[in-house]
Amino acid sequence: MSMPNIPDIKPEIVLNRPEVINLLLTSIALEEIGMSHIINAEGEKIQAILKNSCVSLDDALKINNSVEKMLRNIIKHQMLLQFKLEDVISLEERDDFFEE
């Protein structure tokens, strides 16, 4: 079997400064939306356990521990997004980032 032939593609993407900043802000917003869905799912998980009256204490504590771990990871990710947002804001304030 021969190796695949990959055509020589040279995409040229040209973005100006405002477009780059908008794309970075959009990526932050999309990550925030994704995390909000995860938080909502964790809330629904807790609601489902509370509605089920035959859940043992041990099972409820396991689910609570699972939700806590997930929320800790979300908080860590939020901190990274905060750093990313601060970096984007500093790019906005700099004059030498890109020339339009």
BELMOWO-V977501 format. One record per residue. N is the residue number from 1. RES is the residue in three letters. PSI is psi in radians with two decimals (none if undefined). NEAR is the number of other ideal C-beta (glycine too) atoms within 10 Angstrom. D_LAST is the distance of its C-alpha to the last C-alpha in Angstrom with 2 decimals. Layout:
BEGIN
((N & RES & PSI & NEAR & D_LAST) (N & RES & PSI & NEAR & D_LAST))
END
This chain:
BEGIN
((1 & MET & 2.33 & 3 & 48.40) (2 & SER & 2.84 & 4 & 45.48) (3 & MET & 2.56 & 5 & 41.99) (4 & PRO & 2.57 & 5 & 39.45) (5 & ASN & 1.98 & 5 & 37.35) (6 & ILE & 2.11 & 6 & 33.66) (7 & PRO & 2.67 & 5 & 31.65) (8 & ASP & 1.59 & 4 & 28.88) (9 & ILE & 2.21 & 5 & 25.90) (10 & LYS & 1.40 & 5 & 22.47) (11 & PRO & 2.42 & 4 & 20.08) (12 & GLU & 1.94 & 4 & 16.52) (13 & ILE & 2.14 & 5 & 14.24) (14 & VAL & 2.05 & 5 & 10.57) (15 & LEU & 2.45 & 11 & 8.87) (16 & ASN & 3.03 & 11 & 5.62) (17 & ARG & -0.88 & 15 & 6.38) (18 & PRO & -0.62 & 11 & 8.77) (19 & GLU & -0.71 & 13 & 10.35) (20 & VAL & -0.80 & 14 & 11.15) (21 & ILE & -0.72 & 17 & 12.62) (22 & ASN & -0.68 & 13 & 14.49) (23 & LEU & -0.70 & 12 & 15.88) (24 & LEU & -0.76 & 17 & 17.07) (25 & LEU & -0.65 & 15 & 18.69) (26 & THR & -0.69 & 10 & 20.22) (27 & SER & -0.65 & 13 & 21.71) (28 & ILE & -0.79 & 15 & 23.26) (29 & ALA & -0.71 & 12 & 24.65) (30 & LEU & -0.65 & 10 & 26.15) (31 & GLU & -0.68 & 15 & 27.82) (32 & GLU & -0.72 & 13 & 29.22) (33 & ILE & -0.76 & 9 & 30.64) (34 & GLY & -0.74 & 11 & 32.23) (35 & MET & -0.58 & 16 & 33.83) (36 & SER & -0.60 & 11 & 35.13) (37 & HIS & -0.68 & 9 & 36.91) (38 & ILE & -0.76 & 14 & 38.48) (39 & ILE & -0.74 & 14 & 39.63) (40 & ASN & -0.72 & 10 & 41.12) (41 & ALA & -0.65 & 11 & 42.94) (42 & GLU & -0.66 & 18 & 44.39) (43 & GLY & -0.72 & 11 & 45.63) (44 & GLU & -0.58 & 10 & 47.25) (45 & LYS & -0.77 & 15 & 48.89) (46 & ILE & -0.73 & 14 & 50.50) (47 & GLN & -0.69 & 10 & 51.57) (48 & ALA & -0.68 & 11 & 53.21) (49 & ILE & -0.68 & 15 & 55.17) (50 & LEU & -0.55 & 11 & 56.29) (51 & LYS & -0.46 & 8 & 57.56) (52 & ASN & 1.89 & 10 & 59.59) (53 & SER & -0.21 & 5 & 62.71) (54 & CYS & 0.39 & 5 & 64.14) (55 & VAL & 2.34 & 14 & 61.44) (56 & SER & 2.79 & 8 & 62.87) (57 & LEU & -0.68 & 7 & 61.70) (58 & ASP & -0.77 & 8 & 60.68) (59 & ASP & -0.71 & 12 & 58.46) (60 & ALA & -0.70 & 14 & 56.89) (61 & LEU & -0.62 & 10 & 56.18) (62 & LYS & -0.75 & 13 & 54.63) (63 & ILE & -0.71 & 17 & 52.26) (64 & ASN & -0.73 & 13 & 51.44) (65 & ASN & -0.71 & 10 & 50.66) (66 & SER & -0.78 & 13 & 48.45) (67 & VAL & -0.72 & 17 & 46.48) (68 & GLU & -0.75 & 11 & 46.19) (69 & LYS & -0.73 & 11 & 44.77) (70 & MET & -0.76 & 15 & 42.20) (71 & LEU & -0.60 & 13 & 41.15) (72 & ARG & -0.74 & 10 & 40.90) (73 & ASN & -0.64 & 12 & 38.53) (74 & ILE & -0.72 & 15 & 36.44) (75 & ILE & -0.73 & 10 & 36.33) (76 & LYS & -0.76 & 10 & 35.17) (77 & HIS & -0.64 & 15 & 32.37) (78 & GLN & -0.68 & 13 & 31.46) (79 & MET & -0.73 & 10 & 31.18) (80 & LEU & -0.70 & 10 & 28.76) (81 & LEU & -0.61 & 16 & 26.63) (82 & GLN & -0.75 & 11 & 26.77) (83 & PHE & -0.74 & 10 & 25.45) (84 & LYS & -0.75 & 15 & 22.61) (85 & LEU & -0.74 & 15 & 21.79) (86 & GLU & -0.66 & 10 & 22.01) (87 & ASP & -0.71 & 11 & 19.59) (88 & VAL & -0.71 & 18 & 17.02) (89 & ILE & -0.70 & 13 & 17.71) (90 & SER & -0.56 & 10 & 17.30) (91 & LEU & -0.67 & 14 & 13.83) (92 & GLU & -0.63 & 13 & 13.03) (93 & GLU & -0.36 & 8 & 14.60) (94 & ARG & 2.51 & 10 & 13.04) (95 & ASP & -0.37 & 7 & 10.46) (96 & ASP & 0.23 & 5 & 10.28) (97 & PHE & -0.98 & 12 & 9.65) (98 & PHE & 2.67 & 14 & 6.22) (99 & GLU & 2.31 & 7 & 3.75) (100 & GLU & none & 6 & 0.00))
END
